Amino acid sequence: MKILFINLPYDGHVVPTIGLVQELIKQGCEVTYLMPLDWRDKIADSGAQFYGYKNHKKLSVQPVNARCIERLGVGKRLEYSKV
């Protein structure tokens, strides 16, 4: 079985998944983890295959872009809630 992990790039989100990743690999699963490049060593130590990308902070620009489009009157109005 092939499994892909995608997570937020913070210790509190990633570290709890490492044991699960290791167990899945031990049971014969092929595990891939997608994270920013600076997480390469921590993920590689888990045994998972690592795929990286340069900058996760660009992902946070998407809601800002959506609001700009909204102001231009293109598309439906999008609602955002603060968590």
SEFIZA-3560 file (N, C-alpha, C; in Angstrom, 3 decimals):
REM SEFIZA-3560
<numar><xx>0.847</xx><yy>-1.168</yy><zz>0.000</zz><atom>N</atom></numar>
<numar><xx>0.000</xx><yy>0.000</yy><zz>0.000</zz><atom>CA</atom></numar>
<numar><xx>0.899</xx><yy>1.240</yy><zz>0.000</zz><atom>C</atom></numar>
<numar><xx>0.500</xx><yy>2.243</yy><zz>-0.775</zz><atom>N</atom></numar>
<numar><xx>1.220</xx><yy>3.509</yy><zz>-0.821</zz><atom>CA</atom></numar>
<numar><xx>0.446</xx><yy>4.541</yy><zz>-0.010</zz><atom>C</atom></numar>
<numar><xx>1.172</xx><yy>5.276</yy><zz>0.835</zz><atom>N</atom></numar>
<numar><xx>0.542</xx><yy>6.274</yy><zz>1.705</zz><atom>CA</atom></numar>
<numar><xx>1.306</xx><yy>7.583</yy><zz>1.575</zz><atom>C</atom></numar>
<numar><xx>0.560</xx><yy>8.682</yy><zz>1.460</zz><atom>N</atom></numar>
<numar><xx>1.153</xx><yy>10.015</yy><zz>1.371</zz><atom>CA</atom></numar>
<numar><xx>0.760</xx><yy>10.807</yy><zz>2.613</zz><atom>C</atom></numar>
<numar><xx>1.760</xx><yy>11.345</yy><zz>3.302</zz><atom>N</atom></numar>
<numar><xx>1.535</xx><yy>12.253</yy><zz>4.427</zz><atom>CA</atom></numar>
<numar><xx>1.798</xx><yy>13.674</yy><zz>3.944</zz><atom>C</atom></numar>
<numar><xx>0.872</xx><yy>14.565</yy><zz>4.222</zz><atom>N</atom></numar>
<numar><xx>1.051</xx><yy>15.999</yy><zz>3.994</zz><atom>CA</atom></numar>
<numar><xx>0.661</xx><yy>16.653</yy><zz>5.307</zz><atom>C</atom></numar>
<numar><xx>1.545</xx><yy>17.480</yy><zz>5.829</zz><atom>N</atom></numar>
<numar><xx>1.309</xx><yy>18.006</yy><zz>7.163</zz><atom>CA</atom></numar>
<numar><xx>1.717</xx><yy>19.464</yy><zz>7.243</zz><atom>C</atom></numar>
<numar><xx>1.291</xx><yy>20.121</yy><zz>8.303</zz><atom>N</atom></numar>
<numar><xx>1.762</xx><yy>21.479</yy><zz>8.577</zz><atom>CA</atom></numar>
<numar><xx>3.200</xx><yy>21.400</yy><zz>9.069</zz><atom>C</atom></numar>
<numar><xx>4.057</xx><yy>22.314</yy><zz>8.660</zz><atom>N</atom></numar>
<numar><xx>5.483</xx><yy>22.219</yy><zz>8.977</zz><atom>CA</atom></numar>
<numar><xx>5.840</xx><yy>22.728</yy><zz>10.379</zz><atom>C</atom></numar>
<numar><xx>5.275</xx><yy>22.097</yy><zz>11.381</zz><atom>N</atom></numar>
<numar><xx>5.555</xx><yy>22.456</yy><zz>12.769</zz><atom>CA</atom></numar>
<numar><xx>5.754</xx><yy>21.171</yy><zz>13.568</zz><atom>C</atom></numar>
<numar><xx>6.675</xx><yy>21.196</yy><zz>14.519</zz><atom>N</atom></numar>
<numar><xx>6.992</xx><yy>20.007</yy><zz>15.314</zz><atom>CA</atom></numar>
<numar><xx>5.753</xx><yy>19.361</yy><zz>15.920</zz><atom>C</atom></numar>
<numar><xx>4.844</xx><yy>20.161</yy><zz>16.450</zz><atom>N</atom></numar>
<numar><xx>3.652</xx><yy>19.632</yy><zz>17.093</zz><atom>CA</atom></numar>
<numar><xx>2.726</xx><yy>18.878</yy><zz>16.159</zz><atom>C</atom></numar>
<numar><xx>2.876</xx><yy>19.098</yy><zz>14.869</zz><atom>N</atom></numar>
<numar><xx>2.062</xx><yy>18.391</yy><zz>13.883</zz><atom>CA</atom></numar>
<numar><xx>2.793</xx><yy>17.183</yy><zz>13.318</zz><atom>C</atom></numar>
<numar><xx>4.098</xx><yy>17.315</yy><zz>13.117</zz><atom>N</atom></numar>
<numar><xx>4.876</xx><yy>16.266</yy><zz>12.451</zz><atom>CA</atom></numar>
<numar><xx>5.328</xx><yy>15.181</yy><zz>13.423</zz><atom>C</atom></numar>
<numar><xx>5.898</xx><yy>15.577</yy><zz>14.550</zz><atom>N</atom></numar>
<numar><xx>6.492</xx><yy>14.610</yy><zz>15.480</zz><atom>CA</atom></numar>
<numar><xx>5.506</xx><yy>13.502</yy><zz>15.882</zz><atom>C</atom></numar>
<numar><xx>4.232</xx><yy>13.814</yy><zz>16.166</zz><atom>N</atom></numar>
<numar><xx>3.310</xx><yy>12.733</yy><zz>16.535</zz><atom>CA</atom></numar>
<numar><xx>3.062</xx><yy>11.712</yy><zz>15.419</zz><atom>C</atom></numar>
<numar><xx>3.363</xx><yy>12.068</yy><zz>14.178</zz><atom>N</atom></numar>
<numar><xx>3.118</xx><yy>11.137</yy><zz>13.068</zz><atom>CA</atom></numar>
<numar><xx>4.299</xx><yy>10.217</yy><zz>12.788</zz><atom>C</atom></numar>
<numar><xx>5.462</xx><yy>10.515</yy><zz>13.344</zz><atom>N</atom></numar>
<numar><xx>6.671</xx><yy>9.746</yy><zz>13.019</zz><atom>CA</atom></numar>
<numar><xx>6.535</xx><yy>8.285</yy><zz>13.435</zz><atom>C</atom></numar>
<numar><xx>6.008</xx><yy>8.019</yy><zz>14.606</zz><atom>N</atom></numar>
<numar><xx>5.813</xx><yy>6.634</yy><zz>15.048</zz><atom>CA</atom></numar>
<numar><xx>4.867</xx><yy>5.879</yy><zz>14.130</zz><atom>C</atom></numar>
<numar><xx>3.807</xx><yy>6.543</yy><zz>13.697</zz><atom>N</atom></numar>
<numar><xx>2.864</xx><yy>5.930</yy><zz>12.767</zz><atom>CA</atom></numar>
<numar><xx>3.542</xx><yy>5.626</yy><zz>11.436</zz><atom>C</atom></numar>
<numar><xx>4.328</xx><yy>6.567</yy><zz>10.945</zz><atom>N</atom></numar>
<numar><xx>5.070</xx><yy>6.367</yy><zz>9.694</zz><atom>CA</atom></numar>
<numar><xx>5.983</xx><yy>5.145</yy><zz>9.819</zz><atom>C</atom></numar>
<numar><xx>6.714</xx><yy>5.065</yy><zz>10.911</zz><atom>N</atom></numar>
<numar><xx>7.637</xx><yy>3.945</yy><zz>11.112</zz><atom>CA</atom></numar>
<numar><xx>6.889</xx><yy>2.613</yy><zz>11.187</zz><atom>C</atom></numar>
<numar><xx>5.750</xx><yy>2.594</yy><zz>11.844</zz><atom>N</atom></numar>
<numar><xx>4.964</xx><yy>1.359</yy><zz>11.945</zz><atom>CA</atom></numar>
<numar><xx>4.409</xx><yy>0.947</yy><zz>10.584</zz><atom>C</atom></numar>
<numar><xx>3.931</xx><yy>1.899</yy><zz>9.830</zz><atom>N</atom></numar>
<numar><xx>3.417</xx><yy>1.591</yy><zz>8.496</zz><atom>CA</atom></numar>
<numar><xx>4.512</xx><yy>1.009</yy><zz>7.597</zz><atom>C</atom></numar>
<numar><xx>5.719</xx><yy>1.575</yy><zz>7.687</zz><atom>N</atom></numar>
<numar><xx>6.845</xx><yy>1.065</yy><zz>6.903</zz><atom>CA</atom></numar>
<numar><xx>7.186</xx><yy>-0.352</yy><zz>7.349</zz><atom>C</atom></numar>
<numar><xx>7.185</xx><yy>-0.573</yy><zz>8.663</zz><atom>N</atom></numar>
<numar><xx>7.488</xx><yy>-1.899</yy><zz>9.208</zz><atom>CA</atom></numar>
<numar><xx>6.487</xx><yy>-2.944</yy><zz>8.707</zz><atom>C</atom></numar>
<numar><xx>5.241</xx><yy>-2.511</yy><zz>8.481</zz><atom>N</atom></numar>
<numar><xx>4.203</xx><yy>-3.424</yy><zz>7.996</zz><atom>CA</atom></numar>
<numar><xx>4.207</xx><yy>-3.555</yy><zz>6.467</zz><atom>C</atom></numar>
<numar><xx>5.182</xx><yy>-2.926</yy><zz>5.823</zz><atom>N</atom></numar>
<numar><xx>5.339</xx><yy>-3.098</yy><zz>4.380</zz><atom>CA</atom></numar>
<numar><xx>4.746</xx><yy>-2.006</yy><zz>3.508</zz><atom>C</atom></numar>
<numar><xx>4.281</xx><yy>-0.936</yy><zz>4.105</zz><atom>N</atom></numar>
<numar><xx>3.721</xx><yy>0.166</yy><zz>3.318</zz><atom>CA</atom></numar>
<numar><xx>4.841</xx><yy>1.042</yy><zz>2.759</zz><atom>C</atom></numar>
<numar><xx>4.579</xx><yy>1.654</yy><zz>1.623</zz><atom>N</atom></numar>
<numar><xx>5.499</xx><yy>2.629</yy><zz>1.031</zz><atom>CA</atom></numar>
<numar><xx>4.981</xx><yy>4.011</yy><zz>1.427</zz><atom>C</atom></numar>
<numar><xx>5.719</xx><yy>4.689</yy><zz>2.303</zz><atom>N</atom></numar>
<numar><xx>5.263</xx><yy>5.966</yy><zz>2.850</zz><atom>CA</atom></numar>
<numar><xx>6.075</xx><yy>7.105</yy><zz>2.251</zz><atom>C</atom></numar>
<numar><xx>5.360</xx><yy>8.112</yy><zz>1.765</zz><atom>N</atom></numar>
<numar><xx>5.967</xx><yy>9.333</yy><zz>1.236</zz><atom>CA</atom></numar>
<numar><xx>5.468</xx><yy>10.494</yy><zz>2.079</zz><atom>C</atom></numar>
<numar><xx>6.374</xx><yy>11.412</yy><zz>2.396</zz><atom>N</atom></numar>
<numar><xx>6.017</xx><yy>12.586</yy><zz>3.194</zz><atom>CA</atom></numar>
<numar><xx>6.355</xx><yy>13.832</yy><zz>2.389</zz><atom>C</atom></numar>
<numar><xx>5.384</xx><yy>14.722</yy><zz>2.223</zz><atom>N</atom></numar>
<numar><xx>5.557</xx><yy>15.973</yy><zz>1.503</zz><atom>CA</atom></numar>
<numar><xx>5.656</xx><yy>17.109</yy><zz>2.507</zz><atom>C</atom></numar>
<numar><xx>6.796</xx><yy>17.772</yy><zz>2.535</zz><atom>N</atom></numar>
<numar><xx>7.048</xx><yy>18.849</yy><zz>3.505</zz><atom>CA</atom></numar>
<numar><xx>8.013</xx><yy>19.867</yy><zz>2.893</zz><atom>C</atom></numar>
<numar><xx>8.165</xx><yy>21.040</yy><zz>3.526</zz><atom>N</atom></numar>
<numar><xx>9.182</xx><yy>21.982</yy><zz>3.064</zz><atom>CA</atom></numar>
<numar><xx>10.578</xx><yy>21.359</yy><zz>3.143</zz><atom>C</atom></numar>
<numar><xx>11.472</xx><yy>21.840</yy><zz>2.305</zz><atom>N</atom></numar>
<numar><xx>12.810</xx><yy>21.257</yy><zz>2.185</zz><atom>CA</atom></numar>
<numar><xx>13.587</xx><yy>21.201</yy><zz>3.494</zz><atom>C</atom></numar>
<numar><xx>13.388</xx><yy>22.146</yy><zz>4.395</zz><atom>N</atom></numar>
<numar><xx>14.161</xx><yy>22.145</yy><zz>5.641</zz><atom>CA</atom></numar>
<numar><xx>13.753</xx><yy>21.016</yy><zz>6.598</zz><atom>C</atom></numar>
<numar><xx>12.761</xx><yy>20.221</yy><zz>6.249</zz><atom>N</atom></numar>
<numar><xx>12.352</xx><yy>19.066</yy><zz>7.044</zz><atom>CA</atom></numar>
<numar><xx>12.947</xx><yy>17.766</yy><zz>6.530</zz><atom>C</atom></numar>
<numar><xx>13.774</xx><yy>17.828</yy><zz>5.490</zz><atom>N</atom></numar>
<numar><xx>14.308</xx><yy>16.633</yy><zz>4.838</zz><atom>CA</atom></numar>
<numar><xx>14.937</xx><yy>15.653</yy><zz>5.831</zz><atom>C</atom></numar>
<numar><xx>15.827</xx><yy>16.118</yy><zz>6.695</zz><atom>N</atom></numar>
<numar><xx>16.546</xx><yy>15.212</yy><zz>7.606</zz><atom>CA</atom></numar>
<numar><xx>15.614</xx><yy>14.544</yy><zz>8.607</zz><atom>C</atom></numar>
<numar><xx>14.698</xx><yy>15.306</yy><zz>9.191</zz><atom>N</atom></numar>
<numar><xx>13.791</xx><yy>14.724</yy><zz>10.186</zz><atom>CA</atom></numar>
<numar><xx>12.897</xx><yy>13.657</yy><zz>9.558</zz><atom>C</atom></numar>
<numar><xx>12.418</xx><yy>13.917</yy><zz>8.362</zz><atom>N</atom></numar>
<numar><xx>11.544</xx><yy>12.953</yy><zz>7.699</zz><atom>CA</atom></numar>
<numar><xx>12.342</xx><yy>11.744</yy><zz>7.235</zz><atom>C</atom></numar>
<numar><xx>13.531</xx><yy>11.968</yy><zz>6.705</zz><atom>N</atom></numar>
<numar><xx>14.375</xx><yy>10.853</yy><zz>6.240</zz><atom>CA</atom></numar>
<numar><xx>14.705</xx><yy>9.911</yy><zz>7.396</zz><atom>C</atom></numar>
<numar><xx>14.896</xx><yy>10.451</yy><zz>8.579</zz><atom>N</atom></numar>
<numar><xx>15.182</xx><yy>9.619</yy><zz>9.751</zz><atom>CA</atom></numar>
<numar><xx>14.023</xx><yy>8.673</yy><zz>10.090</zz><atom>C</atom></numar>
<numar><xx>12.818</xx><yy>9.012</yy><zz>9.661</zz><atom>N</atom></numar>
<numar><xx>11.656</xx><yy>8.160</yy><zz>9.936</zz><atom>CA</atom></numar>
<numar><xx>11.598</xx><yy>6.956</yy><zz>8.998</zz><atom>C</atom></numar>
<numar><xx>12.318</xx><yy>7.041</yy><zz>7.895</zz><atom>N</atom></numar>
<numar><xx>12.291</xx><yy>5.966</yy><zz>6.911</zz><atom>CA</atom></numar>
<numar><xx>11.379</xx><yy>6.252</yy><zz>5.731</zz><atom>C</atom></numar>
<numar><xx>10.603</xx><yy>7.319</yy><zz>5.809</zz><atom>N</atom></numar>
<numar><xx>9.699</xx><yy>7.675</yy><zz>4.714</zz><atom>CA</atom></numar>
<numar><xx>10.478</xx><yy>8.295</yy><zz>3.564</zz><atom>C</atom></numar>
<numar><xx>9.934</xx><yy>8.156</yy><zz>2.375</zz><atom>N</atom></numar>
<numar><xx>10.501</xx><yy>8.843</yy><zz>1.223</zz><atom>CA</atom></numar>
<numar><xx>10.096</xx><yy>10.304</yy><zz>1.340</zz><atom>C</atom></numar>
<numar><xx>11.023</xx><yy>11.209</yy><zz>1.092</zz><atom>N</atom></numar>
<numar><xx>10.777</xx><yy>12.628</yy><zz>1.267</zz><atom>CA</atom></numar>
<numar><xx>10.627</xx><yy>13.324</yy><zz>-0.082</zz><atom>C</atom></numar>
<numar><xx>9.585</xx><yy>14.131</yy><zz>-0.190</zz><atom>N</atom></numar>
<numar><xx>9.444</xx><yy>15.062</yy><zz>-1.305</zz><atom>CA</atom></numar>
<numar><xx>9.305</xx><yy>16.439</yy><zz>-0.687</zz><atom>C</atom></numar>
<numar><xx>10.097</xx><yy>17.393</yy><zz>-1.175</zz><atom>N</atom></numar>
<numar><xx>10.104</xx><yy>18.712</yy><zz>-0.576</zz><atom>CA</atom></numar>
<numar><xx>9.717</xx><yy>19.810</yy><zz>-1.533</zz><atom>C</atom></numar>
<numar><xx>9.368</xx><yy>20.931</yy><zz>-0.963</zz><atom>N</atom></numar>
<numar><xx>9.095</xx><yy>22.133</yy><zz>-1.735</zz><atom>CA</atom></numar>
<numar><xx>9.750</xx><yy>23.307</yy><zz>-1.016</zz><atom>C</atom></numar>
<numar><xx>9.938</xx><yy>24.405</yy><zz>-1.723</zz><atom>N</atom></numar>
<numar><xx>10.748</xx><yy>25.506</yy><zz>-1.218</zz><atom>CA</atom></numar>
<numar><xx>10.088</xx><yy>26.333</yy><zz>-0.116</zz><atom>C</atom></numar>
<numar><xx>8.875</xx><yy>26.800</yy><zz>-0.325</zz><atom>N</atom></numar>
<numar><xx>8.353</xx><yy>27.804</yy><zz>0.595</zz><atom>CA</atom></numar>
<numar><xx>6.871</xx><yy>27.574</yy><zz>0.882</zz><atom>C</atom></numar>
<numar><xx>6.571</xx><yy>27.105</yy><zz>2.089</zz><atom>N</atom></numar>
<numar><xx>5.179</xx><yy>26.889</yy><zz>2.463</zz><atom>CA</atom></numar>
<numar><xx>4.448</xx><yy>28.196</yy><zz>2.755</zz><atom>C</atom></numar>
<numar><xx>5.173</xx><yy>29.268</yy><zz>2.999</zz><atom>N</atom></numar>
<numar><xx>4.525</xx><yy>30.532</yy><zz>3.352</zz><atom>CA</atom></numar>
<numar><xx>3.732</xx><yy>31.106</yy><zz>2.181</zz><atom>C</atom></numar>
<numar><xx>4.089</xx><yy>30.752</yy><zz>0.958</zz><atom>N</atom></numar>
<numar><xx>3.317</xx><yy>31.223</yy><zz>-0.196</zz><atom>CA</atom></numar>
<numar><xx>1.903</xx><yy>30.656</yy><zz>-0.178</zz><atom>C</atom></numar>
<numar><xx>1.703</xx><yy>29.515</yy><zz>0.476</zz><atom>N</atom></numar>
<numar><xx>0.374</xx><yy>28.928</yy><zz>0.559</zz><atom>CA</atom></numar>
<numar><xx>-0.584</xx><yy>29.843</yy><zz>1.312</zz><atom>C</atom></numar>
<numar><xx>-0.069</xx><yy>30.628</yy><zz>2.263</zz><atom>N</atom></numar>
<numar><xx>-0.924</xx><yy>31.503</yy><zz>3.062</zz><atom>CA</atom></numar>
<numar><xx>-1.377</xx><yy>32.727</yy><zz>2.285</zz><atom>C</atom></numar>
<numar><xx>-0.844</xx><yy>32.937</yy><zz>1.093</zz><atom>N</atom></numar>
<numar><xx>-1.230</xx><yy>34.081</yy><zz>0.273</zz><atom>CA</atom></numar>
<numar><xx>-2.556</xx><yy>33.817</yy><zz>-0.432</zz><atom>C</atom></numar>
<numar><xx>-2.965</xx><yy>32.576</yy><zz>-0.550</zz><atom>N</atom></numar>
<numar><xx>-4.173</xx><yy>32.240</yy><zz>-1.297</zz><atom>CA</atom></numar>
<numar><xx>-5.426</xx><yy>32.960</yy><zz>-0.803</zz><atom>C</atom></numar>
<numar><xx>-5.711</xx><yy>32.995</yy><zz>0.517</zz><atom>N</atom></numar>
<numar><xx>-6.903</xx><yy>33.744</yy><zz>0.954</zz><atom>CA</atom></numar>
<numar><xx>-6.816</xx><yy>35.231</yy><zz>0.617</zz><atom>C</atom></numar>
<numar><xx>-5.626</xx><yy>35.806</yy><zz>0.678</zz><atom>N</atom></numar>
<numar><xx>-5.445</xx><yy>37.217</yy><zz>0.335</zz><atom>CA</atom></numar>
<numar><xx>-5.768</xx><yy>37.417</yy><zz>-1.138</zz><atom>C</atom></numar>
<numar><xx>-5.277</xx><yy>36.511</yy><zz>-1.994</zz><atom>N</atom></numar>
<numar><xx>-5.576</xx><yy>36.603</yy><zz>-3.420</zz><atom>CA</atom></numar>
<numar><xx>-7.070</xx><yy>36.478</yy><zz>-3.677</zz><atom>C</atom></numar>
<numar><xx>-7.734</xx><yy>35.590</yy><zz>-2.945</zz><atom>N</atom></numar>
<numar><xx>-9.171</xx><yy>35.407</yy><zz>-3.116</zz><atom>CA</atom></numar>
<numar><xx>-9.915</xx><yy>36.686</yy><zz>-2.761</zz><atom>C</atom></numar>
<numar><xx>-9.481</xx><yy>37.373</yy><zz>-1.714</zz><atom>N</atom></numar>
<numar><xx>-10.131</xx><yy>38.635</yy><zz>-1.322</zz><atom>CA</atom></numar>
<numar><xx>-9.904</xx><yy>39.708</yy><zz>-2.376</zz><atom>C</atom></numar>
<numar><xx>-8.733</xx><yy>39.742</yy><zz>-2.988</zz><atom>N</atom></numar>
<numar><xx>-8.458</xx><yy>40.717</yy><zz>-4.051</zz><atom>CA</atom></numar>
<numar><xx>-9.372</xx><yy>40.462</yy><zz>-5.244</zz><atom>C</atom></numar>
<numar><xx>-9.560</xx><yy>39.205</yy><zz>-5.603</zz><atom>N</atom></numar>
<numar><xx>-10.448</xx><yy>38.859</yy><zz>-6.702</zz><atom>CA</atom></numar>
<numar><xx>-11.870</xx><yy>39.281</yy><zz>-6.365</zz><atom>C</atom></numar>
<numar><xx>-12.244</xx><yy>39.067</yy><zz>-5.102</zz><atom>N</atom></numar>
<numar><xx>-13.583</xx><yy>39.438</yy><zz>-4.638</zz><atom>CA</atom></numar>
<numar><xx>-13.801</xx><yy>40.941</yy><zz>-4.790</zz><atom>C</atom></numar>
<numar><xx>-12.803</xx><yy>41.732</yy><zz>-4.428</zz><atom>N</atom></numar>
<numar><xx>-12.921</xx><yy>43.193</yy><zz>-4.536</zz><atom>CA</atom></numar>
<numar><xx>-13.066</xx><yy>43.641</yy><zz>-5.987</zz><atom>C</atom></numar>
<numar><xx>-12.482</xx><yy>42.878</yy><zz>-6.890</zz><atom>N</atom></numar>
<numar><xx>-12.596</xx><yy>43.209</yy><zz>-8.307</zz><atom>CA</atom></numar>
<numar><xx>-13.938</xx><yy>42.790</yy><zz>-8.882</zz><atom>C</atom></numar>
<numar><xx>-14.744</xx><yy>42.073</yy><zz>-8.083</zz><atom>N</atom></numar>
<numar><xx>-16.059</xx><yy>41.648</yy><zz>-8.522</zz><atom>CA</atom></numar>
<numar><xx>-16.058</xx><yy>40.400</yy><zz>-9.382</zz><atom>C</atom></numar>
<numar><xx>-14.977</xx><yy>39.634</yy><zz>-9.306</zz><atom>N</atom></numar>
<numar><xx>-14.895</xx><yy>38.405</yy><zz>-10.094</zz><atom>CA</atom></numar>
<numar><xx>-15.267</xx><yy>37.232</yy><zz>-9.207</zz><atom>C</atom></numar>
<numar><xx>-16.188</xx><yy>36.398</yy><zz>-9.644</zz><atom>N</atom></numar>
<numar><xx>-16.552</xx><yy>35.200</yy><zz>-8.886</zz><atom>CA</atom></numar>
<numar><xx>-17.475</xx><yy>35.500</yy><zz>-7.721</zz><atom>C</atom></numar>
<numar><xx>-17.775</xx><yy>34.452</yy><zz>-6.961</zz><atom>N</atom></numar>
<numar><xx>-18.665</xx><yy>34.567</yy><zz>-5.806</zz><atom>CA</atom></numar>
<numar><xx>-17.911</xx><yy>35.141</yy><zz>-4.610</zz><atom>C</atom></numar>
<numar><xx>-18.664</xx><yy>35.709</yy><zz>-3.703</zz><atom>N</atom></numar>
<numar><xx>-18.082</xx><yy>36.195</yy><zz>-2.450</zz><atom>CA</atom></numar>
<numar><xx>-17.701</xx><yy>34.995</yy><zz>-1.595</zz><atom>C</atom></numar>
<numar><xx>-16.486</xx><yy>35.003</yy><zz>-1.075</zz><atom>N</atom></numar>
<numar><xx>-16.005</xx><yy>33.913</yy><zz>-0.239</zz><atom>CA</atom></numar>
<numar><xx>-16.037</xx><yy>34.315</yy><zz>1.217</zz><atom>C</atom></numar>
<numar><xx>-16.468</xx><yy>33.436</yy><zz>2.066</zz><atom>N</atom></numar>
<numar><xx>-16.507</xx><yy>33.691</yy><zz>3.498</zz><atom>CA</atom></numar>
<numar><xx>-15.336</xx><yy>33.002</yy><zz>4.171</zz><atom>C</atom></numar>
<numar><xx>-14.691</xx><yy>33.671</yy><zz>5.093</zz><atom>N</atom></numar>
<numar><xx>-13.585</xx><yy>33.114</yy><zz>5.847</zz><atom>CA</atom></numar>
<numar><xx>-13.924</xx><yy>33.214</yy><zz>7.319</zz><atom>C</atom></numar>
<numar><xx>-13.597</xx><yy>32.175</yy><zz>8.055</zz><atom>N</atom></numar>
<numar><xx>-13.816</xx><yy>32.227</yy><zz>9.494</zz><atom>CA</atom></numar>
<numar><xx>-12.472</xx><yy>32.118</yy><zz>10.186</zz><atom>C</atom></numar>
<numar><xx>-12.337</xx><yy>32.845</yy><zz>11.268</zz><atom>N</atom></numar>
<numar><xx>-11.097</xx><yy>32.793</yy><zz>12.063</zz><atom>CA</atom></numar>
<numar><xx>-11.190</xx><yy>31.618</yy><zz>13.010</zz><atom>C</atom></numar>
<numar><xx>-10.117</xx><yy>30.852</yy><zz>13.062</zz><atom>N</atom></numar>
<numar><xx>-10.093</xx><yy>29.684</yy><zz>13.933</zz><atom>CA</atom></numar>
<numar><xx>-9.171</xx><yy>29.962</yy><zz>15.080</zz><atom>C</atom></numar>
//
